[in-house]
């Protein structure tokens, strides 16, 4: 049992075939975050078409300069409307990106805080983009009082990781940690408490080291990523897979309830 906690399935060439390959590789659930209002319908449709797929709604920080003025209101309306949909998990992908130059940081920060407030009002978790902005993202979580979610593609320090885990979040690791030069990431993967880790592919982005240039990263790669992480920690594959899947269910599962009966995730993880 494996959960891909972050996969942009709506950007893949053949999402249905990608889901099929993922199930064959042992995945039980794929979580698909949205990046802008134009993708809300896509991620919702994918979740409804595939029992193993779940979705989030959010405004990605790297899209800040192309979002229309009413993007936040569209998100709020869509998220409240989705409240009774068992496939809707929370608010994401949201956050801050201080790595990409020339983005409107003031608007990015305003949208981030507004989306945290929306998650709080909905009592839903968040899935966070934290590139070169871990401290600022963490400050927002503390300010608004968010205690559930995932810091996706985490690449911060051990101290920053500890703060996020203490805040109630899990940290997402995927293909980036498989490169031999990624010594700091690999150290985090080995030493962080297991209850703070989830796995992801970020498909089609952040391909693992073994994919050739131009080869599409897909969610079925999570099985090999999981074996890499298990080996790094000196764990059996099954132990690592079960623990990270339970972590994903703990931080993403609907409040006060269980994952839908159609899901392959266990119902005893809350």
C-alpha positions, 0 to 999 in steps of 0.5 A: 500500500502506497500513497502518492501524496502529491501528483499533478495528474492533470498535467500528465499526457494520459492520466487514465493510463498513469493511474492504471500503471500506478495501481499495478505498482501497488499504489492505493491512493493519489492526491492531486492538488490544483494550481489555479481556477482553470484546473479545478474542474480537471482535478475534480473530474479525475477524482470522480473518474478514479476511485483511487484519486483524491483532489485539493483546490488551491492557488499555486504561488508560482501562478500569482502573476497570471491569476485573475482578480477574482481567483480567490473568490472562485476558490472559496466558492469551489471549496465550500461547494466541495465540502460534502464531496468525499474526494475533496481533501483540502486546500492546495497547492498553496504557499510561497516561492521566493526562489523564482525571481520577479514574482509579486511577493506581496500578492503571493503573501496575501493569497497565502494567508487568505488560503490558510484562513479558508482552510481553517474555516473549512477545518481542512488540511493544507498542502504547501509549496515552500521553496526558499520560504520555509520560515515564512510559510511556517510563520503563516501556519502559526499565525493562522493556527493550521495544524494539519497538512503537508510541506511538499518537496521539503528542502529545508534544514533539520531545524525547519523540519522539526518546527513543521513537524511540531506544528502537526505537518508531515514533510513530502519527499520524492525524486529529488532525494534519489540523486547522489548529490542530494546529501542534505535531503538524504540526511533528512530522509534518514534521520527525521522521525518516521511519523513526519514523512510522506512520499510523493512523486510531484509528477510530472515534475521532480523526476527521480535519478533513474529516469532518462532526460525527457522521460515522463515522471509518473506516479508508479515511480513512487514504488521505487522511490519508496524502496530507496527511502526504505533502504536509506532508513534500514527498513523493510519496504512494507514497513515504510510503505505502511507508515507513510501511507498512514501518515498521509491518511492522518494529515489529509483525511477528512476531519471527524471521519474516515476515507471513503469506503471506495479508497484502498487506504485503511480506515483505522489510521485516524 
